[in-house]
Amino acid sequence: MLRSTAVFSLMTFVSRIAGYVRDAVTASLFGAGPGMSAFVVAYRIPNYLRRIFAEGSFSSAFVPVLSELKEKGDQKALQEVLDHVAGALFAAVVVVSGLGMLAAPWVAQLFLALAPPGTETVPLAAQMLRITFPYLVFISMTALAGGVLNSFRHFGLPALTPVLHNLAMIAAMLLLAGRLEVPEASMAWGVLAAGILQVLVLWPAMGRLGLRPRLRFDFRHEGVRRVGRLMLPTVFSSSVAQINVLVGTMFAALLVPAAQSWLYYSDRLTELPLGLFGVAIGTVILPQLSRHHAAKDEAGYSKSLDWGLRIVLLIGIPAALGLALLAEPLTASLFQRRAFTAEDSRMVGIALTAMSVGIPTFMLSKVLLPAFYARQDTRTPMRAALITVVANVLLTVLLVTPLWMLGVAEAHVGIAAATALAGILNAALLWRYLRRQGLYTPEPGWGRWLGRIAAALLAMTVVVVAIREHVGAWGALPMGSRWLWLLATVAAGGGAYGATLLLLGLRPRHLRH
């Protein structure tokens, strides 16, 4: 499992580097204006649907069923289920995409209902939604192929294909921005091209496993109905973070037009540790837990889960602390140039600091959710998700409304803080349900594990704060100096964290499952 996670993380790291280049180009060309805010809305809506029909709800329901059939060795039944599920998924996303394109003006108006009357963001978002909605069809087929490959322990290619997403968007911005009436629309075309490229790469990879899905449109097939029954409750539980982001998107329309963009950039930065480690561990552990459950190996199931939780905390807590300590320096180094101003760096840094509080629990949820999905229990996480979404709305109202009424320029930080607090609540609920059902027994040594992490965090904080205070105003430095100091600070902080862990007795063998 450690080896598979390392492969997934390495491929994801390559993707995140390409993602940084994409975000740097975006910030440089478009900054944080109304066109950028319109794209954020047009991107997040199909992106949320992607969580339902692609790697979120669908994969959570599909992978355990596929793993069970694979464990039984029934190749014919596996192929038949794959054919019918592929056909049903394709039909569903084509219908949803078509309806989304037709209803684009109303969808844009709904999510920007709190925006001031006459804002130009609404028609721009509607225009871009008609371009981004078909992306849902292609990315859903990509997710189906990725689920099959992951079930067979082929994690590298599915983790690498997001690189194509970033490269397609970079190419679209560079080639189309200067030729379109609305330059930001080039990003929407890049999203569509990215979906097409990813399915062209992953779909043939299934053939090399001897599985070539044929689209069969029978919604009454038992395999389709089984996946559908499992999938329906996961609509909320697998995408609770995305739902919270959509809630934040709606409330951000109350604030200055740039608030959407500030939250988008901060969200992109929090995705770095989530994608590198949280998603990687969750993706690798789901087939493993499913196999333990199918083999009725409860001890192996509990030990695998214990391993995932330990690794997440070992990585997630320092990642969150590092982002909080270096929020503005990181933003200034990555994005501050041309259209992206020093004030934008400050505003993104504030939101990133607030969002960082929830990163460890966001990552924990990526491991806790598969613990239920592997047992084909999708109703329990749904209860946690419903409570979390309601709490997020209430927190957003309570935190943002007074700041907005007082005219506080940094009011968007309330949205980021509400998202983080809701993430903490979601992980706490999942943990409580897991323990109540007796599905997990912690292995010995947790106290020592957490003690080592706490001591290492203290050492890291001292080093990072000392360097940050020495540098001073990060945004005032030349770009090359910003990068050198950022890399040096990250290396020094990470080195202090790792060295302290080693001094306290942590060894690589302790990381293996």
N, C-alpha and C positions, 0 to 999 in steps of 0.2 A: 504493500500500500504506500509506503514512503517513496519507493521508486516510481510508482505510477503518479503520485502527487508531484514529485519532482519534474517528471516529464511534462505533465499538464502545466505546471507553474512556469517552466522554461518556455514553452510555446506561448503561454499567455504573456510572459514578460516581453517576448518579441512583439506580440500584438500591442502591448501597452506602449512600447517605444514608438511604434507607428501611430498609436493613438495620440501620444504627446505631440508628434510632428503635425498631426491633423489639427489638434487644438491650438497649437502655436500658429499655424497658418490661418485658422479661423479667427483667432484673436487679433492677429496682425491686419487681416483684410477687413474684418467687419466690426471689431471691437465689441461693444455692448449696446448697440442701438436698437430701434424698433424692428428692423428687419431680422436681426439676430433673435430677438425675443419671439417673433412670429415663427421662426424656424424651430425654436425650442418647443413650442406648442405642437407644431406639425410633426415633430420627431417623437415627442413623448407619447402621443396618443397611439400610433401604430406600434411604438415600442412597448407600451403596456399590453396591447393585444398580443404582441409577440410572446410575452411572458405567459399568456394563457395558452395560445395555440402552438407555441414552440418550446423553448427550453425550460419554461416554468411548469405550468400545470400539466401540459401534455407529457413531457418527459418524466415527470414525477409519477404519472399513472402508467405510462407505457413501458418504462424500463423494468419495473418489478414484474410485470406480466411477461415480458420477453425473457427476463432472467429465469423465471420459473419454468417456461417452456424449454429454454436452453438446458436447464439443470436436468429436466426429464429426458432430454435427448431425442425429442420428437421433432425432427426436422420438417416433416410435412406439415404438421400443425403450426409450427413456427412460421413457415412460408405463407400459409393460408391466412393467419392472423395479420401478418405484415401486409399482405396484399389488400385486405379489406380495411385495415386501419389507415393505410396510405390513401386509399380512395376516399374514405369518409373525411379524413383531414383535409384533403385537397378540395373536396366539394364545399366544406364548411368555410374555409378561408377565402375561396373565390367569392362566395356569396357575401361574406362580411366585408371584404375589400370593395366589392361593387357598391354595396350600400353605403360604405364610408365615403367613397368618392362622390356619390350622388348627394349625400347629406353633408358634405364638407362645410358649407357656409354655416349651417346650424350647429355642427359640432364645434367649429371654431368659436361661434358666438357663445355656446354653452360654457366652454372652458375659459372664455374671456368675459364672462357675464359681469364681473366686478370691475372691468376696465372702464375708464371714463368714456362717456358717449362720444362717438365720432373718431375714436382712435384708429389709426391706420393699421394697427397690428392685426385686427380681425380679418379684413379682406386678404392681407398678405398671408396669414396663417391658413385661410381657406384655400388659397391658390396653391400653397405648398402641400397641403393635405392631399389634394388630388394626385400629386406626384408620389407621395410617400406611402399611401395606402396599399398599392400593389406590392410593395416590399414585403408585406405580411405573407403573401402567397409563397414567395421564394424562400423566405427565412424559415417558414414552417416546414417546408420540405427538407431544408437543410437540417433542421432540428431532428426530424425523423431519422435521417441518415446518421446524424451524430449519436442519437440514442442507441441505434443498432450497433454502431462501432464501439461505443462505450460498454455495451453489454458483453462484447467480445474482448474487452480490455484493450481496445485500440483507442488511446486517449490523445495521442499526439496530433493527428490531423484535425480532429474536431476543434482542438484548442488553438490550432494555428490559423484556421480559416478566418477568424476575425481580422487578421492582418489584411485580408483582401477588402474587408469593409472599410478600414482606415485608408488604404491605398486608393480605393475607388473614390472616396470622398475628397482626398487630397488632389487627385487628378481632375475631378470635376470642378473643384474651386479654381484651380490654376488655369484650366482650359476654358471654363464657361463664365466665370464671374464677370469678366470684362465684356462679355457679349450679350448678357441678359439685361432686361430693363430693371429687374430686381436682382442684384448680384447675389444676395443670400440664397436665392432659389437654386443656385448651383449646388448647394449642399443637399437639397432635396433630391436632385437628379443623381447625385453621388450615392445617396442611400439606396435608391432603386437599383442602380448598377451594382452596388455591393451585394444585394440579395441575389441577383442573377449569377454573379461570379461564384458565390459560395455554394449554391446548389449545383453548379456545373462541376465543382471540384469534389464535393462529398458524395453526390449521388452515385457516380461510377465506383467509388471506393467500396460500396456495399457489394457490388458485383464480384469483387475480389474475395469476398467471404462466401461466395456461392449463393448470395441472396440478391435477387433482382425483383424488386417490388413491381407488381402490375396493379394498376389502379382499378379496384373493384368497388362498385358503388352499391353496397348492401348495408344499410344502417341497422338492419335487424340481425346481422351476424353476431354470434355470441362474443367473439373477440372484441368487436367494436363496442358492443353494449357494455362489456366488462370494463374496458378502458374508459368509456364515457361515464360509467357509474363512479369510478375512482377519480376521474378528472374533475367532475363538477364541483365537489367540495374544495378542491385545491385551487380553484380560480382565485379565491381570496388568500389562502394560506401561502401559496408559492409566490405571490406577487404583492405581498403586503407592503414592501418597501416602495414598489412602483406606485401603488395606490396612494401611499403617503406623499410621494413626490408629485402626483397629479393634484392632490389636495393643495399642496404647497403652490403648485403652478396657478391654480385658480385664485388663491389668496394673493399671490404676488401681483396679479393684475390690479389690485387696489393701490399698489405702491408706484414708485417711479418706473418708467418703461424699462430701465436697465436692470431692475430687480430680477426679472426672469433670467437674464444672462448671467448675473452674479451667482445666482443659485445653480445655474447649469454648470458653470466652471467649477464651483466648489464640489458639486456632485460628481463631476468627472474625476476630480482628484481623489475623492474618497473611494472611487471604484478601483483605484490601483491596488490597494491591499485586498479588497474584496475579491477582485478577479484573480489576482496572483495566488492567493492562499485560501480564502473562504470558499469561493466557487470551486477551486481545484480540489480541495479536500471533500467538499460535499458531493462533487461529481464522481470521485473515485470511491467514496464510501458507500454510495447507494447500491451499486451492483453487489458489493461485498456483503452488506447487510441483508440484501435480498437473498443471496445464496445461503447465508447462515439461517435465515428464517425458513427458506424452502427445505433445508436439511434438518430443521428443528434443533439447531445447535444454539441454544440460548446463551451458553457461556461464551461462545465465540462472538455472538452478536453483541453482548455487553462489553467484551474486551475491545472489539473494533470501535465501538462508540466511545469508550473511554480514551482510546488512542486519539481519535479525532478531536475530542474536547481538549485534551492536553496540548496538542499541537496548535490548535486555534488560539488558545490563550498565550502560548509561548510566543507566537508571532503577532497576534492581533493587538495585544495591549501596547507593546512598544511601537507598533505601526501607528496606532491612534495617538499616542503621546508625542511621537515624532512629528506627525502632521500638525498637531496643535501648537507645538513649540516653534515650528518653522512655517506656519501657515502663510504669513505675508511674504517672508523671504522666498518661499517656494513659488508663490504666485508671481512675484516680481521677476524671478529668474525665468520662469517658463513662458509667461505671456506678455509681460509689459514691454511693448514696443508699438510704434506707429499708432493705430487706432485705439489700442488698449492702454489706458492712462494709469498714472500712479494712484489716482483715486479708485479706479477699478480694482487695482491690486489690493488696496486696503479693504474695500468692500467684500471682495471674494475671500480675503484672508479671515475676516471676521466670521463670515458664514462657515468657512472651512473649520475654524476652531470650534464652533458650536456643533457642527456635524460630527467632528472627530470623537466626541464623547460616546456616540453610539456605535462606533466601528467594531469594537470587540463583540458586542452583542449582535450586530448584523452578521458577523462571521459565525458566531455560535449558532444562530438560527439556520445557517446554511448546513450545519452538521446535525442539528436537532431535528429538522424537518425530515431528512431521509430516514431517521429512526422510526418515524411513523409510516412513511410511504413504503418502506421496505416490507412492512407487515400489511400493506394495502389498507392501512387505516388513514383515510383522508378526512374524516369528519372531525377528529380531535384537533388537528391543526387549524381547521376552518373556524372552530370556536375561538381559538386564540386570535386568529386574524380579524374576525369580526369585532372583538373587544378592542384590539389594537387600533383598527381604523377609526372607530368611534372616539377612542381616547385621543388619537392624533388630531381629529377635527376639533375637539374641545380644547386641546392644548394650543392649537394654532389660533383659534378665536381668542383665547385668554391671553396669549403672549403677543399677538400681532395687533389686535384692536387698540389697546391703550397706546402702543408705540405709534401707530398710524394716526390716531386722534391727536396725539401730542406733536405730530410732524417730525418725529425722529428720523433722520436720514438713514439710520442703520436698522430700520424696522424689519428688513428681510431676515435679520438674524433670528427673529422669533420663529419664522418658518423652519429654519435649519434646526433650531433647538427642539421644536416640537417633533420633528422627524426623528431626531436622536433619542429623545425620551420615549417615543412610541416604539422604537427598536428595542430599547431596554425592556419595556413591558412585554413585548412579543416573546423575547428569549426567556424571560422569567416565567411566563405562562407555559411555554413549551416544556421547560425544565420541570415545572411543577406537575404537569400532566404525565410526563415520562416517569417520574419517580412514583407518582400515585399508582400507576399501572404496574409498577414493579418490573419494568422492562430493562432497567439499568442498575447495576451495582458498582459503585466506584471502586477501582483497584486501590490497593495500599499505596501510600506515598504522596497523596495529594498535598498535604501540609508542607512537606519539604519542597515539592514542585513549585507551589505558589510563593513560598519564602524565597527561593532562588530568583524567581521572576521579580519580586518586589525589590530585592537588593540590587539586581542588575538594572532595573528601571531608575533607581536613585543615582547610580553611577552615570547612566546615560544622560539623565537630566542635568547633572552638574556640568558635564562636558559640553552639551549642546547650548545651554544657557550662557556659559562662559564665552564660547565662540560667537554666539549671536550678539551679545552685548559688546564684544570687542569690535565687531564689524560695524555696528550702528545702523545707519539708514541704508538698507539693502538696495532699495530702488534707485538711490543716487549713484551707485557704482556703475561703471561700464559693463556691458553685457558679459564680456569674457570674465571679468572679475566676479560678477554675480555667480556665474556657473562654477568657477574654481572654488569659491568660498562655500557654495552649496554642497558640492561633491565632497569637499574636505570635511564639512560639518557632519554630513550623513555618514561618511566613513568613520569619523572619530566617534560619533555617537553609537553607531552600530558596533564598532570595535570595542568600546567600553562595555556595552551590553553583553556581547559575546564573551569577552575576556572574564567578566565577572561571573558569568554562568560556569565557565570552565574552572575558575578558581574555587567555586562552590561545589564542584564535583559532577557537573552535568557532562556527559560524554555522548558522542554520536550514537552509541548502541542504545541509549535511552530513548532515541527518537524512532527506532524501528518498531514495527508492530509485530 
